[in-house]
């Protein structure tokens, strides 16, 4: 993960050098703008991979009726030759449907380390292990002077290395107070919470429209998403106001969560035009939903009947 952090540090350093050098910004403003541009750069680089991941889900959903027919055709046929034929038919189906397994897995394997590296880097330089007032250690391209300037940077006259839960004497050393930091941290934490929850709600809505009702795992995944909503909303607020979350981290959260929300909406709306759900899939989905709800009602009716019989 350290290699990823150093890669992200190079991007941050380049943006800061641009803003504080040729563009003539003061070091404090340059660091704040560099934080925002760091998120834009990393997430912009990952955008094509995210698009492929979402598109992969569309192709797989449209394949679902054909896969079901294939499974029914080979149901109970388990000889080596028949298994080989089934796999060959499935590969041909994926090829014709423009579906690649790697598109659903590879993007996440690349995105997650980079996003975590971005977060870890900001945490490393906003909360240095040697302390805010100590002599700082260089990290990758970031020199001790760079880290000192970062820690001295302000956003709306509030040090970006400060946080509401910081001890009063430490806040005093930074030239600020708990109330002053809270006035900036609270709206940032609320924005991060709102953007995260908005993305959750939109994703849940889309998943409910295409969930595979014939799959217990798929139904279970959707059920697990429901309790995530309150957690996603309150976590940025609780951690941002009561945990060691510097203003720099909150700025990152706001920008990153806003990007995620807009990206999800833009990709889904684009795919609605470029890779729409087929009529065959919609009919299959409606049929599977009807069968699932029918079984569910029958199961409940059977339980009520057994209780009355007792």
C-alpha positions in Angstrom: 0.0 0.0 0.0 3.0 2.3 0.6 3.8 2.3 -3.1 0.2 3.4 -3.9 0.5 6.2 -1.3 3.7 7.4 -2.8 2.1 7.4 -6.3 -0.8 9.5 -4.9 1.8 11.8 -3.2 3.4 12.5 -6.5 0.1 13.6 -7.9 -0.5 15.9 -4.9 3.0 17.3 -5.1 2.6 18.1 -8.8 -0.7 19.9 -8.3 0.7 21.9 -5.4 3.8 22.8 -7.4 1.6 24.0 -10.3 -0.7 26.1 -8.1 2.0 27.6 -5.8 4.5 28.1 -8.7 3.3 29.2 -12.2 -0.2 30.1 -10.9 1.2 32.1 -8.0 -1.2 31.0 -5.3 -0.1 31.2 -1.6 1.0 27.8 -0.1 -2.1 27.5 2.1 -4.6 28.0 -0.7 -2.5 25.8 -3.1 -2.7 22.9 -0.7 -6.5 23.1 -0.3 -7.1 23.3 -4.1 -4.5 20.5 -4.6 -6.6 18.3 -2.3 -9.6 18.8 -4.5 -7.7 18.3 -7.7 -6.1 15.1 -6.2 -9.5 13.6 -5.9 -10.5 14.8 -9.4 -7.3 13.3 -10.9 -7.4 9.9 -9.2 -11.2 9.4 -9.7 -11.0 10.7 -13.2 -8.3 8.2 -14.0 -10.4 5.4 -12.5 -13.6 6.6 -14.3 -13.2 4.3 -17.4 -12.7 1.3 -15.1 -15.8 2.2 -13.2 -17.8 2.5 -16.4 -16.6 -0.9 -17.5 -17.7 -2.4 -14.2 -21.2 -0.9 -14.4 -21.4 -2.0 -18.1 -20.4 -5.5 -17.1 -23.4 -5.6 -14.8 -25.7 -4.6 -17.6 -24.4 -7.2 -20.0 -24.7 -9.9 -17.3 -28.3 -8.9 -16.5 -29.2 -9.1 -20.2 -27.6 -12.5 -20.3 -29.7 -13.8 -17.4 -32.7 -15.2 -19.5 -30.3 -17.1 -21.8 -28.2 -18.4 -18.9 -31.4 -19.7 -17.2 -32.5 -21.5 -20.4 -29.0 -23.0 -20.7 -29.1 -24.2 -17.0 -32.5 -25.7 -17.6 -31.3 -27.5 -20.7 -28.3 -29.1 -18.9 -30.1 -29.7 -15.6 -29.2 -33.2 -14.4 -26.7 -33.7 -17.2 -23.4 -34.0 -15.4 -21.2 -36.2 -17.6 -17.7 -34.8 -18.4 -18.7 -34.3 -22.1 -21.9 -32.5 -21.2 -20.2 -30.3 -18.7 -17.6 -29.4 -21.3 -20.3 -28.6 -23.8 -22.2 -26.5 -21.3 -19.1 -24.4 -20.5 -18.4 -24.0 -24.2 -22.0 -22.8 -24.8 -21.7 -20.4 -21.8 -18.4 -18.9 -23.2 -20.0 -18.4 -26.5 -22.9 -16.7 -24.9 -20.7 -14.3 -23.0 -18.7 -13.6 -26.1 -21.9 -12.8 -28.1 -23.2 -10.6 -25.2 -20.0 -8.7 -25.0 -19.6 -9.7 -21.4 -16.1 -10.2 -19.8 -15.7 -11.5 -16.3 -12.6 -9.4 -15.9 -14.6 -6.2 -16.4 -16.6 -6.9 -13.2 -13.5 -7.8 -11.1 -10.4 -6.0 -12.4 -11.8 -2.4 -12.0 -12.5 -3.0 -8.3 -9.1 -4.5 -7.7 -7.5 -1.4 -9.1 -9.9 1.2 -7.7 -9.9 0.1 -4.1 -6.1 0.3 -3.5 -5.9 3.7 -5.1 -8.8 5.2 -3.2 -7.5 3.7 0.1 -4.0 5.0 -0.8 -5.4 8.4 -1.3 -7.1 8.3 2.1 -4.1 6.8 3.9 -1.8 9.5 2.4 -4.0 12.3 3.7 -4.2 10.7 7.1 -0.4 10.2 7.2 0.4 13.9 6.4 -2.6 15.4 8.3 -1.8 13.4 11.4 2.0 12.8 11.3 3.1 10.1 13.7 5.9 12.4 15.0 3.4 15.0 16.0 2.3 18.3 14.5 5.0 20.4 16.0 7.9 18.0 15.6 10.4 17.8 12.8 8.6 15.9 10.0 9.9 13.0 8.0 9.8 13.1 4.2 7.5 10.7 2.4 8.0 10.0 -1.2 8.2 13.3 -3.1 6.9 15.2 -0.1 9.7 16.9 1.8 9.6 17.9 5.5 9.0 21.4 4.4 6.0 20.3 2.2 4.4 18.5 5.1 5.0 21.5 7.4 3.4 23.8 4.9 0.5 21.4 4.5 0.0 21.3 8.3 0.0 25.2 8.3 -2.5 25.4 5.5 -6.0 26.9 6.3 -9.4 26.5 4.8 -11.8 29.4 5.7 -9.2 30.4 8.3 -9.3 27.0 10.0 -6.1 24.8 10.0 -6.8 21.8 7.8 -4.9 19.6 10.3 -7.3 20.4 13.1 -10.4 18.5 14.1 -13.2 19.1 16.7 -12.1 16.2 19.0 -8.6 17.6 19.3 -7.4 18.6 22.7 -7.9 22.4 23.6 -4.2 22.9 24.1 -3.4 21.4 20.7 -6.1 23.6 19.1 -4.5 26.6 20.9 -1.1 25.7 19.4 -2.7 25.8 16.0 -4.2 29.2 16.7 -7.9 28.1 16.7 -10.6 26.9 19.0 -13.1 23.9 19.2 -16.0 26.1 18.3 -14.3 27.6 15.3 -13.2 24.1 14.0 -16.7 22.8 14.6 -18.3 25.5 12.5 -16.4 24.2 9.5 -16.3 20.5 10.4 -20.1 20.2 10.9 -21.2 21.3 7.4 -18.4 19.3 5.8 -19.4 16.2 7.7 -23.1 16.8 6.8 -22.3 17.2 3.1 -20.2 14.0 3.2 -23.1 12.2 4.9 -25.7 13.5 2.4 -23.7 12.7 -0.7 -22.9 9.2 0.6 -26.5 8.5 1.5 -27.7 9.8 -1.9 -25.4 7.4 -3.7 -26.6 4.6 -1.5 -30.3 5.4 -2.2 -29.8 5.7 -5.9 -27.8 2.5 -6.1 -30.4 0.6 -4.0 -33.2 1.9 -6.3 -31.3 0.6 -9.4 -30.6 -2.7 -7.7 -34.2 -3.2 -6.8 -35.1 -2.8 -10.5 -32.8 -5.6 -11.7 -32.3 -7.9 -8.7 -32.2 -11.6 -9.6 -35.2 -12.9 -7.6 -34.3 -16.5 -8.4 -31.0 -16.0 -6.5 -30.9 -16.2 -2.8 -27.6 -14.5 -2.7 -28.8 -11.6 -4.8 -31.9 -11.1 -2.7 -29.8 -11.3 0.5 -27.3 -8.7 -0.9 -30.2 -6.2 -1.5 -31.6 -6.9 2.0 -28.2 -6.1 3.5 -28.1 -2.8 1.7 -31.2 -1.5 3.6 -29.5 -1.1 7.1 -26.4 0.4 5.4 -28.3 3.6 4.8 -28.3 4.9 8.4 -24.8 3.7 9.0 -23.5 5.5 5.9 -25.3 8.7 6.9 -24.2 8.8 10.5 -20.6 7.5 10.2 -19.1 10.7 8.6 -20.9 12.9 11.1 -19.9 10.8 14.2 -16.3 10.2 13.0 -15.9 13.7 11.7 -17.1 15.4 14.8 -16.0 13.0 17.5 -13.1 11.1 16.0 -9.6 12.1 14.8 -10.7 13.3 11.4 -8.8 16.4 10.3 -10.5 19.1 8.2 -8.3 17.8 5.3 -9.9 14.4 5.5 -13.4 15.9 5.6 -12.6 17.9 2.5 -11.5 14.7 0.9 -14.7 12.9 2.0 -16.9 15.6 0.6 -15.1 15.8 -2.8 -14.8 12.0 -3.1 -18.4 11.2 -2.1 -19.7 14.0 -4.3 -17.7 12.5 -7.2 -19.0 9.0 -6.5 -22.7 10.2 -6.4 -22.4 12.1 -9.7 -20.4 9.3 -11.3 -23.0 6.7 -10.4 -25.8 8.8 -11.8 -23.9 9.7 -15.0 -22.8 6.2 -15.8 -26.2 4.7 -15.2 -27.9 7.3 -17.3 -25.3 6.8 -20.1 -25.8 3.0 -20.0 -29.6 3.5 -20.2 -28.9 4.8 -23.7 -25.9 2.7 -24.8 -26.6 -0.6 -23.1 -30.3 -0.6 -22.2 -31.9 -3.5 -20.5 -33.5 -5.7 -23.2 -37.2 -6.4 -23.3 -36.4 -10.1 -22.9 -34.6 -9.3 -19.6 -37.5 -7.1 -18.4 -40.0 -9.9 -19.1 -37.7 -12.4 -17.4 -37.2 -10.2 -14.4 -41.0 -9.5 -14.0 -41.7 -13.3 -14.2 -39.0 -14.1 -11.6 -40.3 -11.4 -9.3 -43.9 -12.7 -9.7 -42.8 -16.3 -8.9 -40.8 -15.1 -5.9 -43.6 -13.1 -4.4 -46.1 -15.9 -5.0 -43.8 -18.4 -3.2 -43.4 -15.9 -0.4 -47.2 -15.4 0.0 -47.8 -19.2 -0.1 -45.1 -19.7 2.6 -46.7 -17.1 4.8 -50.1 -18.6 4.3 -48.8 -22.1 5.1 -47.3 -20.8 8.4 -50.6 -19.1 9.3 -52.5 -22.4 8.5 -50.1 -24.4 10.7 -50.5 -22.0 13.6 -54.3 -22.3 13.4 -54.1 -26.1 13.2 -52.1 -26.0 16.5 
